[in-house]
Structure formats: C-alpha cells, structure tokens
Amino acid sequence: MAIARRPLIGALATLPVAALAQDGPFPSRPIRMIVNFPPGGTTDIAARIYAERLQAKLGQPVPVENRGGATGNIGAEAVARAPADGYTVLSTAVSPAAINYALFGARMPYRPEDLAAVGLYLRVPNVIMVHPSQPIRTIQELVEAAKAQPGKLNYGSAGSGGSPHMAMEMFLLRTGTRMTHVPFRGAGPMLIEAVAGRLEASVDNIPSCIGHIRDGRLRALAVTGHVRSSVLPDVPTLAETVVPGFEATAWFGMQAPARTPKAAIDRLGAEIDAISKEPMTRSKLAELGAELPNLTADGGTTPATFEAFIKAEIEKWAEVVRASGATLE
C-alpha cells in the first residue's frame, strides 16, 4: 500500500506551487500545524510553544491539530499527503521521523523523501530510573544485576518504538546485558506502575518524570544525553559511567510536505531558529530539562542542518533496531 501512495504524494506536491505565488508573500493565511501524538506529551508541549511564537512572528494563526496513533505515523502521513504549499506543517519527534522506518519496514506509509526538514526545536534526554525500594543505587549496579540475571529483570517505557524504549535497547546492546521490555500506552500509565514499585526499572523523557524524581518516588540512575541535565545535575550520564560516547536523546522539530517551496521552508526555518534563541523560549525549555537544537555553531538550526541530522538519526536507529532485535510488541 505504501508503494501505491508515493506517486500520489508526488502528484499532490506539484500542484500548489503556482498557488503560492498567487497568494503573495508567504505566509498570507493560517498555517495548520499537525502534531502526530496526543495532547499532553512532550511533542505536544513543544509544538504549542513554537506555534504560539510563530503566530506572533508571522502575523497569521497557527492552529495546532493533534493526530496521534501508530507511533506518530498517522499524523506524519497526513502531512506527507498534504498540499506542498507551506500551509500544512508537521510537529514531529524522533520516532516517526527516524526510528519508525526500521521498526515498521515495508509497513511504513511514507518514506523519508516524502517530508522536508524545516527546523529542530529541542532535544530532551531520557532518564533511567528504579523504585527507591530497589537495592540498586547506581547505573553500574543495574548493569551488574542485569548481567547476573539475563532477561529476568524488566523495564517499562511509554511504548514500543519510542525514544525511551530505543534508548534503553541501545544501552543494553552497548553494555552486553538483557532486560525484558514492558511497553505501556503512554508515559502516564507506565509511571503509575513504576511509582507503585511494580517495575524493576523504567525509562522516560525527563519532562514526564521529573516531578516523581524530585519528590523521591523514583530514583534516577543516569541520563542518556551527552552532558548532564540542568534539571538533574547530580545524575550522571551513561557516557561518563558505563558507556563512553553514548548519546540517545528524544528530539522534536518541524517537517513539511516534500516539494514545499524553498521560500516557505526558509522562512519557517529562520523563524524556528530565532524562536529557539529567544530568552523566553530558552526559559521554557530549561523548565522541561530540554537542550537547544545545537545544529549550528551558535546553537541553532537550519533546514539543511536538520535534514542532515535526520539522515544520521535514521542510520543510527536502523543499526540499533537491527542489532537489538527490537520489535513492535
């Protein structure tokens, strides 16, 4: 089915270019932002921060529309099939933009070439945690326990194929350990079980679980970013403890239908870059434990650097999926 759809995507994409010129300078009407995950998650939070600022800077409404499902694929496909005129964009995350190609394989309803990179919003490290009742107090002790009982310890995540799940699989692969994945339908249900002590370990984006860590309901062992998190400064990185060079962050950004006019891509990309550098945005991102895009020398983002970043992420996660044998449970 995916093969049959791709020519349609290309045909639709060629139609609106002339219409863009007739509309006058971009943008001349509202820009619809589709978020490919439900409300309340980090993808949605990031989208609404940028939609609010884009609306102010562009002088046009930027309504947000949530289309969750299939680990982000439903919303992403809707944008891939939308008119390529700059007036429908996708606020997406690492799973539908990079990881899903390897996990879904031939079942993917779109391909990387069906979407154009606009700009990276932010990066958010994941954090590996245990319940305080566990005797495990460091990430080294978790590795030792997993090696002593291959496959017998479990860990929970917000769902199969998400950044937390794949970061944990990458960690297990690099440390030569095995644990059993317990996927949930979202971070909320998973955290309920983790806080209740019914999971031996858990992994999640920092914004979702920071409150439980601060209140002592969960013990953070390590973060997956390349540096320590500003909101968890006492928690070491995996890179400085058990896996040198390790980095696996969740990330969020904007894509548009392929063949969207360069003028529209460049304008949106420039505004996203400017918004990322605003003190107000930086303050909001800091509260989430998020990091700046850091795709350019000044910490920003461009369509070209984001495109290269996505390509590298697709290759990285394809190797992790292949080597770990990760599946969609």
N, C-alpha and C positions, 0 to 999 in steps of 0.2 A: 504493500500500500504506500509506503514511504516513497518508493521509486516513482510511482504514478503521480504523486503530488508535486514533486520537484519541478517538472515543467510548468505546472500551473502557477507555482510561486514565481518563477521567472517571468511568465507572461503577465501576471498581475503587476510585477515590479516595474515593467517598462511603461505602463500606462500613465501614471500620474506626473511624470517629469514635466511634460508640457503644461499641465495644470498648475504646477508650482510656479512656473514663470508668469502665468496669467494672474496668480494670486498677489503678485507683488513681492516685496522684500519679505523674507522669512523671519519670524512667523507672522501670519496675518489672521490667524484664527486659533481656537483652542488646540492644545496638544494632549492627546489621550495617553496616559501612562498606565500600561498594564503591568501588574505585579503578579508574578507566577507562583505565589504562595499565599496562604490565608492571612487575614489581618492578625496583628499582634506579634509576629515573629520578627527577627532581625531584618529580613528582606523588606518587610512592610515598613518597619520603623525607618530604615534608611531611605526608602522610596519617598516617604512623606516629608522627610527633612529636605530632600532635594526638590521635590515637587513644589513645596511652598516657596523656596527661594527662586526656582526657575520662573514661577508665576510672577514674582515681583520683578525679576530682571528682564523678562521677555515681554511683559505687559500683556500677556494672554493667559487665560485659565489653563491650568494643568491638572485636570481631574484624574484621580487615581482609581483604577478598577482592578480588584483582586480576582484572579482566575487561577486558583490552586489546583493541584491534582497531578498525579503521575510524576512525582518528584520534580515538579516545575515544568514538565514538558507541555502541558496543556496550554498554559499562558504563552510559553515561548513559541509554540506552533502558531498560535493565533496571530502573533506579531510577524512571524516569518511569512504568513499568508496575507498580511495586510498591505494596502497600497503603499508603495515606497515613495512617499511624498514628504516625510519628516513629521507628519502629524499623528502618527502612532509609534510609540516607543515602548521598549521593554525594560522594566527594572528587574534585574535578574541576579542570580547567585552562582556560586561555583558549580553546584550540581548540574543544573540544566545547561550551563554554558561550557562545561568542560568534562565533568565526571560521567555524566549520563551516556555519552557516546560509546564508552567502553562497556558500561553496565547493561545498557539496552541493546547494543549492537544493531542488528538489522531491524529491530522493532522501533528504532528512533524515527519519529515522524518528520524530522527536519535534519539538515546537515549543517556543519559549521559555516559553509559558504552561503547559507540562506539568511544569515544575520550579519550585520555590520557593527563593528565596535564603535562606541561613542566615547565612553569615559568610565574609569574606575572610580567609585565613590570612596570606598574604605576597605580595610582588611580587619578581621576580627579573629584573634587566636581562639582556639578551643582549650579547654582545661580538663585534665584527667583527675577524677575525684574518687574518694571512698567514703563510706559512712564512718563517723567518729568511733563507732563501736569496733571497727576493724582494727586488728593489731598493726596493720600496715601504716607507716607514718611517712615514708619517702617513696619516690618513684623507683629507686633501686630495690626497695623491699618488695614492691609489686612485681618487678621483673623476676626476682628470686622466687616468689611464691608461684608465679605462673610457670616458671621452668620446673619447679618441683611437682606441679600438678598439671601437666599439659592438657589443655582443653577443658579442665574441670571448673575453673573459675569463670564467672560470667561478667559481662559488662553491658550496660544499657546505653542506647542512643536514641535520638529523636526519630530515627527511621533509617531504613536501608538506603544507601547511596548518598546520604547527606555528608556534609563536610566532617562532622564529628565521627561518624562511622568510618569514613575512609581515612581520616587522620589516625584513628586508633588502629586500623588494619595496617597502615604504613608503619606505625610504631611497633606493632607485633612482628611485622616482617623484618624490620631492621634489628630487633633485639632477639630474633630467633625464638619467640615464645608463641603460645597459642592460648586464646581465651574464646569463650563462646559468646557470640553476639546475640543480644536480646533487643530487637527493634521495637519501637513504640510508634504510635501515630502522633508525633509531636513531642516537643520538649516538656510540656506540662505534665502529661501522663507519666513520662519517664522519671521526671524529678519527684513526683509523688512517691513512686516506688523506691527511688534512691534515698530520699529523706526518711522513709519508713524503715530503711535498712534491709530491704528485700533484694537489693542488688549488691554484688560484691565489689563492683566498680562501676563508674559511669563516666561519660564524656559528653561535653556540650559546649556551645558557644558561650563565651563569658557573659554577654548581656543577660542571658536567660537564667543563669545560675549564680550570679554574683551575690544576690541577696542571701541565698542559702549558705554560701561560703562565709560571708561576713557575720552571719548570725550563728555560725558554728554548727549548722545542721549537716554540712558536708565538709570534708577535709580535702583541700586542693593539694595535689601531689606535684603537678607540672603543667606548664602551658606549652602549646605547640608552635608559638611564634618564634621568630629568630632572636627576639630580645624579650626581656621580662615585661609583663603588662604593667602599665602605670597604675591600674586599679588593684593589682595583686603583686606589689613589688617584692614581697617576701617569698613568692612562689617561683622556683627555678624553672628554666626552660628545659625541654628534653635535650636540646643541643649542648647545654652546659653540664648535663648529668650523665645520661646513658646513651645518647645517640648524637655524636658530633655532627654538625651541619644540618640537623633536622629542622625543617620548616614546613608546616602544613596549616595554613590559615583559611578560614572562611573568608570569602570576599564578595563584594556586591557592586554592581555597576549597571550602566545603560547600554543597550544594544538597539538597533533599528533594523527594519527590513533591508535585505541586500538591495543594492542599486538605489538606495535613497540618495538624492543629490548631494554632492560634496559640500555645497554651500550650507545645507541644513545640518549635515554631520559636523562640519567645522564650527558652526555657530553653537550648537548644543554642547559640543566637546569643550569649547572655550569657556562657556558658562559653567559647566560642571567643574572644570579646573579652578575657575575663580571662586566658586562657592566652597570648594574644598579648603581653600586658603583663608576664608573669612574667619575672624576670631569667634564669632557666634557659632559657626559650624564646628570649628575645632573644639569648642567647649562642649557642645552636644555630643560629639564623637568621643571625647575623653570620658564623659559620663558612661558611655557604653563599653568602655575599655577597648575602643577601636583605634586603629592606626591610620595615618594618612595614606593616600594611594602610593606615593613613593615610586612612581614610574619614571619620573623625570628628575633632573638634578636638583630642582627646587622643591621636591616632594609632591609634585602634581601629577597630572595625567593628560594624555592627548589621545585622539583616535588611533594614531599609528602605534604608540607605545602600548595601548590597551589591546590592540589586535595582536601584537607580538606576545604579550603576556598570556592571552587566552590560548594561543597556539602552543606555548610552552606548557601551560597547565593541562591541556588535552593530552599531550605526550606523557607528562609526568603521571597523571592519574591512570592512563591506559596501562602503563607499566605496573602500577600498584595493583590495579584490578587483576591483571594477568598473573602476576607473581603470587598474590594473596589468595586468588580463587574466590574473591568476594562476589556475592550474588545478591539478587533482589529477593529476600525471603518473603 
